[in-house]
Amino acid sequence: MRLEGKKVYIRETAEADWDVFAYWEKKPEVTEFFTINEGRDLMEIADEIRGRADDPTQLDLTICMKSNDAPIGRVYISNINSHYDSLDITRIYIGEVGLRGLGLGEDALKAFDDMKCERVTLDYMTGNEIAHKLYLKTGLKDEGCMRHGGKKNGGYVDLNLMSILKDEYYSR
């Protein structure tokens, strides 16, 4: 699988990416607004990815720059449902902090058009207004708050659910 944006492409995660994910996921500026516990290490990431490998409803993907093929971010998709033509972008981030604010996350989100889904959902942690603005900009609509919808470092966090339908995406 390869999804194309203008500046980035998204490909299936390779084992060589795991070290980069572990590096990024130790940075508070990357994990602050994700249900990723502090102290996460390479073994935990590897076990997580291996555990999903044979599940057709889940995908681990890597965001790469077209200009040099360098990994710059990560996407985890869950709840892929071919009957309902839907999926959930469970986690998406640009791990290279210096590349944030350049439209690369928006470009990565737009690449999901290639998957031809009727409905795409995602959620974000309450307080992550930068993500919320980005998601609104890409056409996602607010659906509501999932109170205690996630868990981080042993505590519950609220998650805000958003979605976009195929006709909304194409009418933008």
ZITA-V126557 format. One record per backbone hydrogen bond with DSSP energy under -0.5 kcal/mol. CO is the residue of the C=O (numbers start at 1). NH is the residue of the N-H. Records with the same first field share a line. If there is no record, write none. Layout:
# ZITA-V126557
CO=NH + NH
This chain:
# ZITA-V126557
1=12
3=10
7=66 + 67
8=5
9=64
10=3
11=62
14=17 + 18
15=18
17=21
18=22
19=23
20=24
21=25
23=26
24=27
26=28
27=30 + 31
28=32
31=34
33=125
34=36
35=37
37=40
41=45
42=46
43=47
44=48
45=49
46=50
47=51
48=52
49=52 + 53
50=53
52=55
54=56
55=58
57=80
59=61 + 77
60=13
61=75
62=11 + 64
63=72 + 73
64=9
65=69
70=65
72=95 + 96
73=63
74=93
75=61
76=90 + 91
77=59
78=88
79=81
80=82
81=85 + 86
85=118 + 119
86=81
87=121
88=78 + 90
89=123
91=76
93=74 + 95
95=97
96=99
97=100
99=102
103=107
104=108
105=109
106=110
107=111
109=112
110=113
111=114
112=115
113=116
118=166
119=87
120=164
121=89
122=162
124=160
125=128
127=129
128=132
129=133
130=134
131=135
132=136
133=137
134=138
135=140
136=139
141=163
144=161
145=147
146=149 + 159
150=157
152=155
155=152
157=150
158=126
159=146 + 161
160=124
161=143 + 144
162=122
163=141
164=120
165=169
166=170
167=171
169=172
